[in-house]
Amino acid sequence: GYGFSDFAVLVRTNRRCEEMAALFEESSVPCRVVGPPDGDLADLCARLQALCDDDGYWSGMEAPPPDLTRLVEAEASKLAVGEGAVKSLLSAASLLEDDAGHDAQGRGGAQGLRAALAALVESAALMTPADRLEIEAEAVTVMTLHSAKGLEFPVVFIAGAEDGTIPLCRGRETAPDDMEEERRLFYVAVTRAKQRLYITSARRRLVYGAVRQTVPSPFIRELGESFVTAARLEKKTRKRRPVQKGLFD
C-alpha cells in the first residue's frame, strides 16, 4: 500500500498550493507545502543574519541571549534545516551559559554561538525542496511544477490542468518561447510520477468572484490517446432525509 509521503500534488502557482493545503487541512490529511523560501522565512533569515553581522551584539557577551535561543527554538520548523543545525546552536548556547563568569571562555563561547548561528542561517538559505522533503514528517507533498524538478513520487496528481493555467496565460497571447517553456514544465511534472499519474481539471472554476467555463489543458491531448485514460467524476449529491410532517401540516 501507499503512505502519505508517496503522494504528491503538483499545481501551477503558489496560490494554488495554499488553497490545496487548506483543503487537506479541512479533511484532516497531513500535508506539507514544499517550495522556494517564502517571505516569512526570508525575513527570519535576514533577522538572524543581521545578528551574525552585528559585532556590538556579540562583544562582551557572557551568557546566551534568551531572545535568540527562544527565536531559534520557536522557528526551527520554519527554518527546516533539520535537528542537527538547531542542536548545534543550542549546544553552543549551553556551553556559553556554563562558561558565564569566565571572561576568556565566555568570549570564546560567544564566538562559538555566533558561528553556530551563521551555519544555521547558511543551511536554511541553501536548503532545496529535496532537502526539506528528507527532513519533514510523513505527509502528502504539495508543490508547484517548478519546485518538483529533480523529485519523484510513486503517485502524482497534477491538479488544475486547465487551459489558461497550464499553460499559464498572462495575456491575450502567449509568445512561442513562453508556450514552449510551459510545455516543458508540464512534461517535467508528468515525469515526476514513478507508478501512477493523475491529471485533473474542472469544467467550471470560480475566478475573481465569477464562475467561468474551463477546458482541459491542450498539453493533455499532446500526450496521445494511447497514454491517457479519461474519466469524469460527478459530484455526489447528498440525499435529503425525509422530514416528518406535523399533525396539522
FIKOLZA-1660 file (N, C-alpha, C; in steps of 0.1 Angstrom, whole numbers, plus 5000, padded with zeros to 4 digits):
% residues 249
   i   px   py   pz ch aa at
   1 5008 4988 5000  A  G  N
   1 5000 5000 5000  A  G CA
   1 5009 5013 5000  A  G  C
   2 5002 5024 4998  A  Y  N
   2 5009 5037 4998  A  Y CA
   2 5008 5044 5011  A  Y  C
   3 5018 5051 5015  A  G  N
   3 5018 5060 5026  A  G CA
   3 5016 5074 5022  A  G  C
   4 5013 5083 5031  A  F  N
   4 5011 5097 5027  A  F CA
   4 5022 5103 5019  A  F  C
   5 5035 5100 5023  A  S  N
   5 5046 5106 5016  A  S CA
   5 5048 5100 5002  A  S  C
   6 5040 5090 4998  A  D  N
   6 5041 5085 4984  A  D CA
   6 5033 5094 4974  A  D  C
   7 5025 5103 4979  A  F  N
   7 5017 5111 4971  A  F CA
   7 5022 5126 4970  A  F  C
   8 5021 5131 4958  A  A  N
   8 5025 5145 4955  A  A CA
   8 5014 5151 4947  A  A  C
   9 5010 5163 4951  A  V  N
   9 5000 5171 4943  A  V CA
   9 5008 5183 4937  A  V  C
  10 5008 5184 4924  A  L  N
  10 5016 5195 4917  A  L CA
  10 5006 5205 4911  A  L  C
  11 5008 5218 4914  A  V  N
  11 5000 5228 4909  A  V CA
  11 5008 5239 4902  A  V  C
  12 5002 5248 4895  A  R  N
  12 5010 5257 4887  A  R CA
  12 5015 5269 4895  A  R  C
  13 5007 5274 4905  A  T  N
  13 5011 5286 4912  A  T CA
  13 5012 5284 4927  A  T  C
  14 5018 5293 4934  A  N  N
  14 5020 5292 4948  A  N CA
  14 5006 5294 4955  A  N  C
  15 4997 5302 4949  A  R  N
  15 4984 5304 4955  A  R CA
  15 4976 5291 4955  A  R  C
  16 4977 5284 4944  A  R  N
  16 4971 5271 4943  A  R CA
  16 4976 5261 4954  A  R  C
  17 4989 5262 4957  A  C  N
  17 4995 5254 4968  A  C CA
  17 4988 5257 4981  A  C  C
  18 4986 5270 4984  A  E  N
  18 4979 5274 4996  A  E CA
  18 4965 5269 4997  A  E  C
  19 4958 5270 4986  A  E  N
  19 4944 5265 4985  A  E CA
  19 4943 5250 4987  A  E  C
  20 4952 5243 4981  A  M  N
  20 4952 5228 4982  A  M CA
  20 4956 5224 4996  A  M  C
  21 4965 5231 5002  A  A  N
  21 4969 5227 5016  A  A CA
  21 4957 5230 5026  A  A  C
  22 4950 5240 5023  A  A  N
  22 4938 5243 5031  A  A CA
  22 4928 5232 5030  A  A  C
  23 4926 5227 5018  A  L  N
  23 4916 5216 5016  A  L CA
  23 4921 5203 5024  A  L  C
  24 4933 5200 5023  A  F  N
  24 4939 5189 5030  A  F CA
  24 4937 5190 5045  A  F  C
  25 4939 5203 5050  A  E  N
  25 4938 5205 5064  A  E CA
  25 4923 5203 5069  A  E  C
  26 4914 5208 5060  A  E  N
  26 4900 5206 5064  A  E CA
  26 4896 5192 5064  A  E  C
  27 4902 5183 5056  A  S  N
  27 4899 5169 5056  A  S CA
  27 4908 5161 5065  A  S  C
  28 4916 5168 5073  A  S  N
  28 4925 5161 5083  A  S CA
  28 4935 5152 5077  A  S  C
  29 4940 5156 5065  A  V  N
  29 4950 5148 5058  A  V CA
  29 4963 5155 5060  A  V  C
  30 4973 5149 5066  A  P  N
  30 4986 5156 5067  A  P CA
  30 4993 5160 5054  A  P  C
  31 4997 5172 5053  A  C  N
  31 5003 5176 5040  A  C CA
  31 5015 5186 5044  A  C  C
  32 5024 5187 5034  A  R  N
  32 5035 5197 5036  A  R CA
  32 5036 5204 5023  A  R  C
  33 5037 5217 5023  A  V  N
  33 5039 5226 5012  A  V CA
  33 5054 5228 5010  A  V  C
  34 5059 5224 4999  A  V  N
  34 5073 5225 4996  A  V CA
  34 5076 5234 4984  A  V  C
  35 5084 5244 4986  A  G  N
  35 5087 5253 4975  A  G CA
  35 5099 5262 4979  A  G  C
  36 5101 5272 4971  A  P  N
  36 5112 5282 4974  A  P CA
  36 5109 5289 4987  A  P  C
  37 5119 5294 4994  A  P  N
  37 5116 5301 5007  A  P CA
  37 5106 5312 5005  A  P  C
  38 5096 5312 5015  A  D  N
  38 5086 5322 5014  A  D CA
  38 5091 5335 5021  A  D  C
  39 5082 5345 5020  A  G  N
  39 5086 5358 5026  A  G CA
  39 5090 5357 5040  A  G  C
  40 5082 5350 5048  A  D  N
  40 5084 5349 5063  A  D CA
  40 5097 5343 5065  A  D  C
  41 5101 5332 5058  A  L  N
  41 5114 5326 5060  A  L CA
  41 5125 5335 5056  A  L  C
  42 5124 5342 5045  A  A  N
  42 5134 5351 5041  A  A CA
  42 5136 5362 5051  A  A  C
  43 5125 5367 5057  A  D  N
  43 5126 5378 5068  A  D CA
  43 5133 5372 5080  A  D  C
  44 5130 5360 5084  A  L  N
  44 5136 5354 5095  A  L CA
  44 5151 5352 5093  A  L  C
  45 5155 5347 5081  A  C  N
  45 5169 5345 5078  A  C CA
  45 5176 5359 5078  A  C  C
  46 5170 5369 5073  A  A  N
  46 5176 5382 5073  A  A CA
  46 5178 5387 5087  A  A  C
  47 5168 5385 5096  A  R  N
  47 5170 5389 5110  A  R CA
  47 5181 5382 5117  A  R  C
  48 5182 5369 5115  A  L  N
  48 5193 5361 5121  A  L CA
  48 5207 5365 5115  A  L  C
  49 5207 5368 5102  A  Q  N
  49 5219 5372 5096  A  Q CA
  49 5224 5385 5101  A  Q  C
  50 5215 5394 5103  A  A  N
  50 5218 5407 5109  A  A CA
  50 5224 5406 5123  A  A  C
  51 5219 5397 5130  A  L  N
  51 5226 5394 5144  A  L CA
  51 5240 5389 5142  A  L  C
  52 5242 5380 5132  A  C  N
  52 5255 5375 5130  A  C CA
  52 5265 5386 5126  A  C  C
  53 5260 5395 5119  A  D  N
  53 5269 5406 5114  A  D CA
  53 5271 5417 5124  A  D  C
  54 5264 5417 5135  A  D  N
  54 5264 5428 5145  A  D CA
  54 5275 5426 5155  A  D  C
  55 5287 5432 5153  A  D  N
  55 5298 5429 5163  A  D CA
  55 5294 5434 5177  A  D  C
  56 5287 5445 5178  A  G  N
  56 5284 5450 5191  A  G CA
  56 5275 5441 5199  A  G  C
  57 5267 5433 5191  A  Y  N
  57 5257 5424 5198  A  Y CA
  57 5265 5413 5205  A  Y  C
  58 5277 5409 5199  A  W  N
  58 5284 5397 5205  A  W CA
  58 5295 5402 5214  A  W  C
  59 5300 5414 5213  A  S  N
  59 5311 5418 5222  A  S CA
  59 5308 5418 5236  A  S  C
  60 5316 5412 5245  A  G  N
  60 5313 5412 5259  A  G CA
  60 5302 5403 5263  A  G  C
  61 5297 5395 5254  A  M  N
  61 5286 5386 5258  A  M CA
  61 5291 5374 5267  A  M  C
  62 5285 5373 5278  A  E  N
  62 5289 5362 5287  A  E CA
  62 5279 5352 5290  A  E  C
  63 5267 5354 5285  A  A  N
  63 5256 5344 5286  A  A CA
  63 5247 5345 5273  A  A  C
  64 5242 5333 5269  A  P  N
  64 5234 5333 5257  A  P CA
  64 5221 5342 5258  A  P  C
  65 5219 5351 5249  A  P  N
  65 5207 5359 5250  A  P CA
  65 5194 5351 5248  A  P  C
  66 5185 5352 5258  A  P  N
  66 5173 5343 5258  A  P CA
  66 5165 5346 5245  A  P  C
  67 5165 5358 5240  A  D  N
  67 5156 5361 5229  A  D CA
  67 5161 5353 5216  A  D  C
  68 5174 5351 5215  A  L  N
  68 5179 5344 5204  A  L CA
  68 5176 5329 5204  A  L  C
  69 5178 5323 5216  A  T  N
  69 5176 5309 5217  A  T CA
  69 5161 5306 5216  A  T  C
  70 5152 5315 5222  A  R  N
  70 5138 5313 5221  A  R CA
  70 5133 5314 5206  A  R  C
  71 5139 5324 5199  A  L  N
  71 5135 5326 5185  A  L CA
  71 5139 5314 5177  A  L  C
  72 5151 5308 5178  A  V  N
  72 5155 5297 5171  A  V CA
  72 5147 5284 5174  A  V  C
  73 5144 5282 5187  A  E  N
  73 5136 5271 5191  A  E CA
  73 5122 5272 5185  A  E  C
  74 5116 5284 5185  A  A  N
  74 5102 5286 5181  A  A CA
  74 5101 5285 5166  A  A  C
  75 5111 5289 5158  A  E  N
  75 5111 5289 5144  A  E CA
  75 5118 5278 5137  A  E  C
  76 5122 5268 5145  A  A  N
  76 5130 5257 5139  A  A CA
  76 5123 5250 5128  A  A  C
  77 5110 5248 5129  A  S  N
  77 5103 5241 5118  A  S CA
  77 5102 5249 5106  A  S  C
  78 5102 5263 5107  A  K  N
  78 5101 5272 5096  A  K CA
  78 5115 5272 5089  A  K  C
  79 5126 5271 5096  A  L  N
  79 5139 5271 5091  A  L CA
  79 5141 5259 5083  A  L  C
  80 5135 5247 5087  A  A  N
  80 5136 5235 5080  A  A CA
  80 5150 5231 5077  A  A  C
  81 5159 5232 5087  A  V  N
  81 5173 5228 5085  A  V CA
  81 5176 5215 5091  A  V  C
  82 5166 5209 5098  A  G  N
  82 5169 5196 5105  A  G CA
  82 5173 5198 5119  A  G  C
  83 5174 5188 5127  A  E  N
  83 5177 5189 5141  A  E CA
  83 5191 5192 5143  A  E  C
  84 5200 5187 5134  A  G  N
  84 5215 5189 5137  A  G CA
  84 5219 5203 5139  A  G  C
  85 5215 5212 5129  A  A  N
  85 5219 5226 5130  A  A CA
  85 5213 5233 5142  A  A  C
  86 5201 5230 5145  A  V  N
  86 5194 5237 5157  A  V CA
  86 5201 5232 5170  A  V  C
  87 5204 5219 5170  A  K  N
  87 5210 5213 5182  A  K CA
  87 5224 5219 5184  A  K  C
  88 5231 5221 5173  A  S  N
  88 5245 5227 5174  A  S CA
  88 5244 5241 5180  A  S  C
  89 5234 5249 5176  A  L  N
  89 5233 5262 5181  A  L CA
  89 5229 5262 5196  A  L  C
  90 5220 5254 5199  A  L  N
  90 5216 5253 5213  A  L CA
  90 5227 5247 5222  A  L  C
  91 5235 5238 5217  A  S  N
  91 5246 5233 5224  A  S CA
  91 5257 5244 5227  A  S  C
  92 5259 5252 5216  A  A  N
  92 5268 5263 5218  A  A CA
  92 5263 5273 5228  A  A  C
  93 5250 5275 5228  A  A  N
  93 5244 5284 5238  A  A CA
  93 5246 5278 5252  A  A  C
  94 5244 5265 5254  A  S  N
  94 5246 5259 5267  A  S CA
  94 5260 5260 5272  A  S  C
  95 5270 5258 5263  A  L  N
  95 5284 5260 5266  A  L CA
  95 5287 5274 5271  A  L  C
  96 5281 5284 5264  A  L  N
  96 5283 5298 5268  A  L CA
  96 5277 5300 5282  A  L  C
  97 5266 5294 5284  A  E  N
  97 5260 5296 5298  A  E CA
  97 5268 5290 5309  A  E  C
  98 5274 5278 5306  A  D  N
  98 5282 5271 5316  A  D CA
  98 5295 5279 5319  A  D  C
  99 5300 5286 5308  A  D  N
  99 5312 5294 5310  A  D CA
  99 5310 5308 5315  A  D  C
 100 5297 5311 5318  A  A  N
 100 5294 5325 5322  A  A CA
 100 5303 5329 5335  A  A  C
 101 5308 5341 5335  A  G  N
 101 5317 5345 5346  A  G CA
 101 5331 5343 5344  A  G  C
 102 5335 5336 5333  A  H  N
 102 5349 5334 5330  A  H CA
 102 5351 5341 5316  A  H  C
 103 5357 5353 5317  A  D  N
 103 5357 5362 5305  A  D CA
 103 5363 5356 5293  A  D  C
 104 5375 5349 5295  A  A  N
 104 5382 5344 5283  A  A CA
 104 5373 5333 5276  A  A  C
 105 5368 5324 5285  A  Q  N
 105 5360 5313 5280  A  Q CA
 105 5347 5318 5274  A  Q  C
 106 5341 5328 5281  A  G  N
 106 5329 5334 5277  A  G CA
 106 5329 5340 5263  A  G  C
 107 5340 5348 5261  A  R  N
 107 5342 5354 5247  A  R CA
 107 5343 5343 5237  A  R  C
 108 5351 5332 5240  A  G  N
 108 5352 5321 5231  A  G CA
 108 5339 5314 5228  A  G  C
 109 5331 5313 5239  A  G  N
 109 5318 5307 5238  A  G CA
 109 5308 5315 5230  A  G  C
 110 5309 5328 5231  A  A  N
 110 5301 5337 5223  A  A CA
 110 5304 5336 5208  A  A  C
 111 5317 5334 5205  A  Q  N
 111 5321 5333 5191  A  Q CA
 111 5316 5319 5186  A  Q  C
 112 5316 5309 5195  A  G  N
 112 5311 5296 5191  A  G CA
 112 5296 5296 5188  A  G  C
 113 5289 5304 5196  A  L  N
 113 5275 5305 5194  A  L CA
 113 5272 5313 5181  A  L  C
 114 5280 5323 5178  A  R  N
 114 5279 5331 5166  A  R CA
 114 5282 5323 5154  A  R  C
 115 5292 5314 5155  A  A  N
 115 5295 5306 5143  A  A CA
 115 5284 5296 5141  A  A  C
 116 5278 5290 5152  A  A  N
 116 5267 5281 5150  A  A CA
 116 5255 5287 5144  A  A  C
 117 5252 5300 5148  A  L  N
 117 5241 5307 5142  A  L CA
 117 5243 5310 5127  A  L  C
 118 5255 5314 5124  A  A  N
 118 5259 5316 5110  A  A CA
 118 5257 5304 5101  A  A  C
 119 5261 5292 5107  A  A  N
 119 5259 5279 5100  A  A CA
 119 5245 5276 5098  A  A  C
 120 5237 5279 5108  A  L  N
 120 5222 5276 5107  A  L CA
 120 5216 5284 5096  A  L  C
 121 5219 5297 5096  A  V  N
 121 5213 5306 5086  A  V CA
 121 5218 5302 5072  A  V  C
 122 5230 5298 5070  A  E  N
 122 5235 5294 5057  A  E CA
 122 5228 5281 5053  A  E  C
 123 5226 5272 5062  A  S  N
 123 5219 5259 5058  A  S CA
 123 5205 5262 5054  A  S  C
 124 5198 5271 5061  A  A  N
 124 5184 5275 5057  A  A CA
 124 5183 5281 5044  A  A  C
 125 5193 5290 5041  A  A  N
 125 5193 5297 5028  A  A CA
 125 5196 5287 5016  A  A  C
 126 5204 5277 5018  A  L  N
 126 5208 5268 5008  A  L CA
 126 5199 5256 5007  A  L  C
 127 5189 5255 5016  A  M  N
 127 5180 5243 5016  A  M CA
 127 5172 5242 5003  A  M  C
 128 5172 5230 4997  A  T  N
 128 5165 5228 4984  A  T CA
 128 5152 5221 4988  A  T  C
 129 5142 5221 4979  A  P  N
 129 5130 5213 4981  A  P CA
 129 5133 5198 4985  A  P  C
 130 5142 5192 4978  A  A  N
 130 5146 5178 4981  A  A CA
 130 5151 5177 4995  A  A  C
 131 5159 5186 4999  A  D  N
 131 5164 5186 5013  A  D CA
 131 5153 5187 5023  A  D  C
 132 5144 5196 5021  A  R  N
 132 5133 5198 5030  A  R CA
 132 5124 5185 5031  A  R  C
 133 5122 5178 5020  A  L  N
 133 5114 5166 5019  A  L CA
 133 5120 5155 5028  A  L  C
 134 5134 5154 5029  A  E  N
 134 5140 5144 5037  A  E CA
 134 5138 5147 5052  A  E  C
 135 5136 5160 5055  A  I  N
 135 5135 5163 5069  A  I CA
 135 5121 5162 5074  A  I  C
 136 5111 5166 5066  A  E  N
 136 5098 5167 5071  A  E CA
 136 5091 5153 5073  A  E  C
 137 5080 5153 5081  A  A  N
 137 5073 5141 5085  A  A CA
 137 5065 5135 5074  A  A  C
 138 5060 5124 5076  A  E  N
 138 5051 5116 5067  A  E CA
 138 5039 5125 5064  A  E  C
 139 5037 5129 5051  A  A  N
 139 5026 5137 5047  A  A CA
 139 5026 5138 5032  A  A  C
 140 5014 5141 5027  A  V  N
 140 5012 5144 5012  A  V CA
 140 5020 5156 5009  A  V  C
 141 5027 5156 4998  A  T  N
 141 5035 5168 4994  A  T CA
 141 5027 5176 4984  A  T  C
 142 5026 5189 4986  A  V  N
 142 5020 5199 4977  A  V CA
 142 5031 5208 4973  A  V  C
 143 5032 5210 4960  A  M  N
 143 5043 5219 4955  A  M CA
 143 5039 5224 4941  A  M  C
 144 5046 5234 4936  A  T  N
 144 5044 5239 4923  A  T CA
 144 5052 5230 4913  A  T  C
 145 5048 5231 4900  A  L  N
 145 5055 5224 4890  A  L CA
 145 5070 5227 4890  A  L  C
 146 5073 5240 4892  A  H  N
 146 5087 5244 4892  A  H CA
 146 5095 5237 4904  A  H  C
 147 5089 5236 4915  A  S  N
 147 5096 5231 4927  A  S CA
 147 5098 5216 4926  A  S  C
 148 5090 5209 4917  A  A  N
 148 5091 5194 4916  A  A CA
 148 5103 5190 4908  A  A  C
 149 5110 5199 4902  A  K  N
 149 5122 5194 4893  A  K CA
 149 5131 5186 4902  A  K  C
 150 5135 5175 4896  A  G  N
 150 5145 5166 4903  A  G CA
 150 5139 5157 4913  A  G  C
 151 5126 5157 4916  A  L  N
 151 5120 5149 4926  A  L CA
 151 5111 5139 4919  A  L  C
 152 5109 5127 4925  A  E  N
 152 5100 5117 4920  A  E CA
 152 5091 5112 4932  A  E  C
 153 5079 5107 4928  A  F  N
 153 5070 5102 4938  A  F CA
 153 5062 5090 4932  A  F  C
 154 5059 5080 4939  A  P  N
 154 5051 5069 4934  A  P CA
 154 5038 5073 4927  A  P  C
 155 5031 5082 4933  A  V  N
 155 5018 5087 4928  A  V CA
 155 5018 5102 4927  A  V  C
 156 5015 5107 4915  A  V  N
 156 5015 5122 4913  A  V CA
 156 5001 5126 4908  A  V  C
 157 4996 5137 4913  A  F  N
 157 4984 5144 4908  A  F CA
 157 4989 5157 4903  A  F  C
 158 4985 5160 4890  A  I  N
 158 4987 5174 4885  A  I CA
 158 4973 5180 4885  A  I  C
 159 4971 5189 4895  A  A  N
 159 4958 5195 4897  A  A CA
 159 4956 5208 4890  A  A  C
 160 4943 5210 4885  A  G  N
 160 4940 5223 4879  A  G CA
 160 4946 5224 4865  A  G  C
 161 4947 5213 4858  A  A  N
 161 4953 5213 4844  A  A CA
 161 4943 5218 4834  A  A  C
 162 4940 5231 4835  A  E  N
 162 4931 5238 4825  A  E CA
 162 4938 5248 4816  A  E  C
 163 4933 5250 4805  A  D  N
 163 4938 5260 4796  A  D CA
 163 4937 5273 4802  A  D  C
 164 4948 5281 4803  A  G  N
 164 4949 5293 4810  A  G CA
 164 4956 5292 4823  A  G  C
 165 4957 5280 4828  A  T  N
 165 4965 5278 4840  A  T CA
 165 4977 5269 4836  A  T  C
 166 4975 5259 4829  A  I  N
 166 4986 5251 4823  A  I CA
 166 4983 5249 4808  A  I  C
 167 4988 5257 4799  A  P  N
 167 4998 5267 4802  A  P CA
 167 4992 5280 4809  A  P  C
 168 5000 5286 4817  A  L  N
 168 4996 5298 4824  A  L CA
 168 4995 5310 4814  A  L  C
 169 4983 5316 4813  A  C  N
 169 4980 5327 4804  A  C CA
 169 4982 5340 4811  A  C  C
 170 4992 5348 4806  A  R  N
 170 4995 5361 4812  A  R CA
 170 4989 5372 4804  A  R  C
 171 4983 5369 4793  A  G  N
 171 4977 5380 4785  A  G CA
 171 4969 5373 4774  A  G  C
 172 4965 5381 4764  A  R  N
 172 4956 5376 4753  A  R CA
 172 4964 5366 4745  A  R  C
 173 4977 5368 4743  A  E  N
 173 4985 5359 4735  A  E CA
 173 4997 5355 4743  A  E  C
 174 5002 5343 4741  A  T  N
 174 5014 5337 4747  A  T CA
 174 5025 5336 4736  A  T  C
 175 5036 5342 4739  A  A  N
 175 5047 5341 4730  A  A CA
 175 5051 5326 4728  A  A  C
 176 5056 5323 4716  A  P  N
 176 5060 5309 4713  A  P CA
 176 5071 5304 4723  A  P  C
 177 5080 5312 4727  A  D  N
 177 5090 5308 4736  A  D CA
 177 5084 5305 4750  A  D  C
 178 5075 5313 4754  A  D  N
 178 5068 5311 4767  A  D CA
 178 5060 5298 4766  A  D  C
 179 5053 5296 4755  A  M  N
 179 5045 5284 4754  A  M CA
 179 5053 5272 4754  A  M  C
 180 5065 5272 4748  A  E  N
 180 5074 5261 4748  A  E CA
 180 5079 5258 4763  A  E  C
 181 5082 5269 4770  A  E  N
 181 5086 5267 4784  A  E CA
 181 5075 5261 4792  A  E  C
 182 5062 5265 4790  A  E  N
 182 5051 5260 4797  A  E CA
 182 5050 5245 4794  A  E  C
 183 5052 5241 4781  A  R  N
 183 5051 5227 4777  A  R CA
 183 5062 5219 4784  A  R  C
 184 5074 5224 4784  A  R  N
 184 5085 5217 4791  A  R CA
 184 5082 5215 4805  A  R  C
 185 5076 5226 4812  A  L  N
 185 5073 5225 4826  A  L CA
 185 5063 5214 4829  A  L  C
 186 5053 5213 4820  A  F  N
 186 5043 5203 4821  A  F CA
 186 5049 5189 4819  A  F  C
 187 5058 5187 4810  A  Y  N
 187 5065 5175 4808  A  Y CA
 187 5073 5171 4820  A  Y  C
 188 5079 5180 4826  A  V  N
 188 5087 5178 4839  A  V CA
 188 5077 5172 4849  A  V  C
 189 5065 5178 4851  A  A  N
 189 5056 5174 4861  A  A CA
 189 5051 5160 4858  A  A  C
 190 5048 5157 4845  A  V  N
 190 5044 5144 4841  A  V CA
 190 5054 5133 4845  A  V  C
 191 5066 5136 4843  A  T  N
 191 5077 5126 4845  A  T CA
 191 5081 5125 4860  A  T  C
 192 5074 5132 4869  A  R  N
 192 5077 5130 4883  A  R CA
 192 5071 5118 4889  A  R  C
 193 5061 5112 4881  A  A  N
 193 5054 5100 4886  A  A CA
 193 5062 5087 4883  A  A  C
 194 5064 5079 4894  A  K  N
 194 5071 5066 4892  A  K CA
 194 5061 5055 4887  A  K  C
 195 5049 5056 4893  A  Q  N
 195 5039 5045 4891  A  Q CA
 195 5026 5049 4885  A  Q  C
 196 5020 5059 4891  A  R  N
 196 5007 5064 4887  A  R CA
 196 5007 5079 4886  A  R  C
 197 5000 5084 4875  A  L  N
 197 4998 5098 4873  A  L CA
 197 4984 5101 4870  A  L  C
 198 4979 5111 4878  A  Y  N
 198 4965 5116 4876  A  Y CA
 198 4966 5131 4873  A  Y  C
 199 4959 5134 4862  A  I  N
 199 4958 5149 4858  A  I CA
 199 4943 5153 4859  A  I  C
 200 4941 5163 4867  A  T  N
 200 4927 5167 4869  A  T CA
 200 4924 5181 4864  A  T  C
 201 4912 5183 4860  A  S  N
 201 4908 5197 4855  A  S CA
 201 4893 5198 4859  A  S  C
 202 4889 5211 4860  A  A  N
 202 4875 5214 4864  A  A CA
 202 4868 5219 4851  A  A  C
 203 4855 5216 4851  A  R  N
 203 4847 5222 4839  A  R CA
 203 4843 5236 4842  A  R  C
 204 4842 5240 4855  A  R  N
 204 4839 5253 4859  A  R CA
 204 4848 5257 4871  A  R  C
 205 4851 5270 4871  A  R  N
 205 4860 5274 4882  A  R CA
 205 4856 5289 4886  A  R  C
 206 4857 5291 4899  A  L  N
 206 4854 5305 4904  A  L CA
 206 4866 5313 4902  A  L  C
 207 4865 5324 4894  A  V  N
 207 4876 5333 4891  A  V CA
 207 4872 5347 4894  A  V  C
 208 4878 5353 4905  A  Y  N
 208 4875 5367 4908  A  Y CA
 208 4860 5369 4911  A  Y  C
 209 4854 5359 4917  A  G  N
 209 4840 5360 4921  A  G CA
 209 4830 5356 4910  A  G  C
 210 4835 5353 4898  A  A  N
 210 4826 5349 4887  A  A CA
 210 4829 5334 4883  A  A  C
 211 4819 5327 4880  A  V  N
 211 4820 5313 4876  A  V CA
 211 4823 5313 4861  A  V  C
 212 4834 5306 4857  A  R  N
 212 4838 5306 4843  A  R CA
 212 4839 5291 4838  A  R  C
 213 4835 5289 4826  A  Q  N
 213 4837 5276 4820  A  Q CA
 213 4852 5274 4816  A  Q  C
 214 4857 5262 4818  A  T  N
 214 4871 5259 4815  A  T CA
 214 4872 5247 4806  A  T  C
 215 4883 5246 4800  A  V  N
 215 4886 5234 4792  A  V CA
 215 4899 5228 4796  A  V  C
 216 4901 5215 4794  A  P  N
 216 4914 5209 4798  A  P CA
 216 4926 5215 4791  A  P  C
 217 4937 5214 4797  A  S  N
 217 4950 5219 4791  A  S CA
 217 4952 5212 4777  A  S  C
 218 4956 5219 4767  A  P  N
 218 4959 5213 4754  A  P CA
 218 4971 5204 4755  A  P  C
 219 4979 5205 4765  A  F  N
 219 4991 5196 4767  A  F CA
 219 4986 5182 4770  A  F  C
 220 4974 5180 4775  A  I  N
 220 4970 5166 4778  A  I CA
 220 4967 5159 4765  A  I  C
 221 4961 5166 4755  A  R  N
 221 4959 5159 4742  A  R CA
 221 4972 5155 4736  A  R  C
 222 4983 5163 4738  A  E  N
 222 4996 5161 4732  A  E CA
 222 5002 5148 4737  A  E  C
 223 4997 5143 4749  A  L  N
 223 5003 5131 4754  A  L CA
 223 4999 5119 4746  A  L  C
 224 4988 5120 4739  A  G  N
 224 4983 5109 4730  A  G CA
 224 4973 5100 4737  A  G  C
 225 4963 5096 4729  A  E  N
 225 4952 5088 4735  A  E CA
 225 4956 5075 4741  A  E  C
 226 4967 5069 4735  A  S  N
 226 4972 5056 4740  A  S CA
 226 4978 5057 4754  A  S  C
 227 4981 5069 4758  A  F  N
 227 4987 5070 4771  A  F CA
 227 4977 5076 4782  A  F  C
 228 4965 5080 4777  A  V  N
 228 4956 5087 4786  A  V CA
 228 4943 5079 4787  A  V  C
 229 4939 5077 4799  A  T  N
 229 4925 5071 4801  A  T CA
 229 4917 5082 4808  A  T  C
 230 4907 5087 4801  A  A  N
 230 4899 5098 4806  A  A CA
 230 4887 5093 4815  A  A  C
 231 4884 5100 4825  A  A  N
 231 4873 5097 4834  A  A CA
 231 4867 5110 4839  A  A  C
 232 4854 5110 4840  A  R  N
 232 4847 5122 4845  A  R CA
 232 4841 5118 4859  A  R  C
 233 4844 5127 4868  A  L  N
 233 4839 5125 4882  A  L CA
 233 4827 5134 4884  A  L  C
 234 4816 5128 4888  A  E  N
 234 4804 5136 4890  A  E CA
 234 4803 5139 4905  A  E  C
 235 4800 5151 4909  A  K  N
 235 4798 5155 4923  A  K CA
 235 4787 5148 4929  A  K  C
 236 4789 5141 4940  A  K  N
 236 4779 5134 4947  A  K CA
 236 4770 5143 4954  A  K  C
 237 4757 5141 4953  A  T  N
 237 4747 5150 4960  A  T CA
 237 4742 5142 4972  A  T  C
 238 4741 5149 4983  A  R  N
 238 4736 5142 4995  A  R CA
 238 4721 5141 4994  A  R  C
 239 4716 5129 4998  A  K  N
 239 4702 5126 4998  A  K CA
 239 4696 5133 5010  A  K  C
 240 4685 5140 5007  A  R  N
 240 4678 5147 5018  A  R CA
 240 4670 5137 5026  A  R  C
 241 4671 5138 5039  A  R  N
 241 4664 5130 5048  A  R CA
 241 4649 5134 5048  A  R  C
 242 4640 5124 5048  A  P  N
 242 4626 5127 5048  A  P CA
 242 4622 5135 5061  A  P  C
 243 4614 5145 5059  A  V  N
 243 4610 5153 5071  A  V CA
 243 4596 5149 5075  A  V  C
 244 4595 5145 5088  A  Q  N
 244 4582 5141 5093  A  Q CA
 244 4573 5154 5094  A  Q  C
 245 4562 5153 5088  A  K  N
 245 4552 5164 5088  A  K CA
 245 4545 5165 5102  A  K  C
 246 4542 5177 5105  A  G  N
 246 4535 5178 5118  A  G CA
 246 4520 5174 5116  A  G  C
 247 4514 5172 5127  A  L  N
 247 4500 5168 5127  A  L CA
 247 4491 5177 5120  A  L  C
 248 4493 5190 5121  A  F  N
 248 4484 5200 5115  A  F CA
 248 4490 5206 5102  A  F  C
 249 4500 5200 5096  A  D  N
 249 4506 5205 5083  A  D CA
 249 4497 5202 5072  A  D  C
% end
